[in-house]
Amino acid sequence: MAKNVVISLSGGMDSSTLLLRCLSEYDNVTAISFDYGQKHRVELERAQSLVNYLNDNGNSIKYQVIKLDGLVNLLNSALVTGGDDVPEGHYEEDNMKATVVPNRNKIFASLVQAVALSEAMANGNDTNIALGIHAGDHAIYPDCRQEFRDADDNAFRLGNWEADKVGYFTPYLDTDKLGILKDGQKLVKELGISFNEVYKRTNTSYKPYPSGNSDYKSASSVERIEAFINLGVDDPVQYEDETGEVEYNVAKIYVEKLLDEYSSAAVLGDA
């Protein structure tokens, strides 16, 4: 029987790599993105571009954007249009709590579960939900914690007949962003596609410029660039600052300095 999977595709680095892994592991792939009024909605354009690129290169992905943008004026978060400025700095600093979107992962999970169960019942085959959760998920986002995921899954199974037809695919549970990128390097070779063409079609920045280019000072960008630094590969995304477009090396130097300062401050704090 065909193996089916439903993936929540944010357009970011992690879920885009997970999409490649799903293409390698499953016969039928459904990808879903959510428009909830996020400031960084360029991620939706990147997700569509990536799906188009992959489909043009011999793959078959069923893709749909689900519009939830009617929520935008009701959500209190720096990530949505009209919210406070997205903070800059290290991704483990306390000010990053401003980027929490209330109940976001629960909203997304409910819809993905509904789609996965619907596909399983319609096709007669079990269907997995692919999640890009990884060891780098941290306590600033409570809906990334295992306790939340277990409780959410329990509610799904209590509230639906035949929920046993739905399982989970979490290949990155014990790795970090660097490990995810390393898997991406393997997968592009397996799928016969370009690493740069894939990852330039991703967005991790929470503060993209009107041009769609990524900033390199917000915490999400810092975390991404750190992974590319550790991999020893240039990030193909176009970065920008108040001066205009910049070479990747400008972003790399900024992040290296920030990480060094954060590490030094942590050492002093432990002294």
Secondary structure, DSSP 4 states (H G I P E B T S, - for coil): ---EEEEE--SSHHHHHHHHHHHHH-SEEEEEEEES-BTTTHHHHHHHHHHHHHHHTT--EEEEEEE-GGGGGG---TTBTTSPPPPBS-TTSGGGGGGPPTTHHHHHHHHHHHHHHHHHHHHSS-EEEE----TT--TT-GGGSHHHHHHHHHHHHHSSTTGGGEEEE-TTTT--HHHHHHHHHHHHHHHT--HHHHHTT----SS--TTSPBPSSBHHHHHHHHHHHHHT----SPEEETTEEE-HHHHHHHHHHHHHHHHHHHHHHH-
